[in-house]
Amino acid sequence: TTVEQSTQIGGGSDVSSFSVSSLAESTGVGLRLGAGLQWDVVAGLVLGVGLATPSARIFSRYVEDALVSVDTPSTRLFDAGGVEEQRFGWEWEHPFRARLGLAYQFDEDGWISLDGDILTPLANADLQVDRRIDFNLRLGGIVGITPSWALGAGIFTDRSGETSPLASDFYGGTLGVRYRNERALDPQKEEEDRLVFETTVALRYAYGSGSASTLIIDVDDAGEIYLSDGVTSFTAHEIGLHVGGALRF
């Protein structure tokens, strides 16, 4: 991950500037087990259940290099530093997860589904993990408009479950269309195998709110810069465009 930020204060010959550039690399090895099953309750109605054990981190390595530059009318500072950490052991990092889903197909090109998951609390001070019990829900469906075109939509939650002051939760929805083109390998035979080409274009929107860390810069009358950390609330609007394709035969 590369992070760069710079700030200028003042104008003319009294400009003070502060910039930070950092490059971080994180590597980890862990273990998690999962299992699931699917049951056809009645024609067109399917129930799915999935379970995942808490995940354990066995090895992790974190390396960060940073450059700091401060330039004021009275001071010019350039500093470089780095951090390297390695951890071995058995440390719980992600909680137990249970997922339950239900899908109903009401015609050849139409279905609706609802699924949710629940995560148990987990606390690990060494990894700065402190999670409360939490859940997320997703509801979506697709309906055929013509033999070639289908319309899909859905809503979802993306809650963090973290008790940290820097946690944030998102809620959103999606809307998309799918185009299908079927080609028979031998047009003279109705039962001949077919190639099915599909293209999907979808728009995703999510609204989020929470808190984020801040860097507070103070400059005194002599032009000296003082740095301190803080926390501020924020709201976010995420918009994404997704394009996908599939080939089935």
Buried (B, 14 or more C-beta within 10 A) or exposed (E): EEEEEEEEBEEEEEEBBBBBBBBBEEEEEBEEEEEEEEEEEEEEEBEBEBBBBBBBBEEBBBBBBBBBBBBBBEEEEEEEEEEEEEBEEEBBBBBBBBBBBBBBBEEEBBBBBBBBBBBBEBEBEEBEBBBBEBEBEBBBBBBBEEEEEBBBBBEBBBBBBBEBEEBBBBBBBBEBBBBBEEEEEEEEEEEEEEEEBBEBEBEBEBEBEBBEEEEEBEBEEEBBBEEEEEEEEEEEEEEEEEEEEEEEE
